[in-house]
Amino acid sequence: MSGRKNDKEELYRRLEQARRHVSSASDPVTKERMTALVNDLLQQLAAAEAKDADAPPEL
């Protein structure tokens, strides 16, 4: 389980970083690319959360 937790923590870290870049991007191309990255990271987090919901409880 700790591997998944670390993976999710890394995804959350990257998501926050990408969101900061979106808000500070001055050109449309960078903003579009960073928005796409944010959306991709959100999908990855959703998949990771779904895997955790399917996992049996830890003993």
C-alpha positions in Angstrom: 0.0 0.0 0.0 2.8 2.4 0.8 3.9 2.4 -2.9 0.4 3.5 -4.0 0.4 6.2 -1.3 3.7 7.5 -2.5 2.5 7.5 -6.1 -0.6 9.4 -5.2 1.4 11.9 -3.1 3.6 12.5 -6.1 0.6 13.0 -8.4 -0.8 15.5 -6.0 2.5 17.3 -5.8 2.7 17.4 -9.6 -0.9 18.5 -9.9 -0.3 21.5 -7.6 2.8 22.4 -9.4 1.0 22.3 -12.8 -1.9 24.4 -11.4 0.6 27.0 -10.4 2.1 27.1 -13.8 -1.3 27.4 -15.5 -2.1 30.4 -13.3 1.2 32.1 -14.1 1.5 31.2 -17.8 1.4 34.3 -20.0 1.2 32.7 -23.4 -1.8 30.7 -24.7 0.3 27.7 -25.8 1.9 27.2 -22.4 -1.5 27.7 -20.7 -3.1 25.1 -23.0 -0.3 22.5 -22.5 -0.3 23.0 -18.7 -4.2 22.7 -18.6 -3.9 19.4 -20.5 -1.3 18.2 -18.0 -3.6 19.2 -15.1 -6.4 17.2 -16.8 -4.1 14.2 -17.3 -3.0 14.3 -13.7 -6.6 14.5 -12.5 -7.4 11.4 -14.5 -4.4 9.6 -13.1 -5.4 10.5 -9.6 -9.0 9.3 -10.2 -7.6 6.0 -11.4 -5.4 5.7 -8.4 -8.3 6.5 -6.1 -10.4 3.9 -7.8 -7.7 1.2 -7.3 -7.6 2.1 -3.6 -11.3 1.7 -3.3 -11.1 -1.7 -4.9 -8.2 -2.8 -2.6 -8.9 -5.0 0.4 -8.5 -3.3 3.7 -5.0 -3.4 5.2 -4.5 -5.7 8.3 
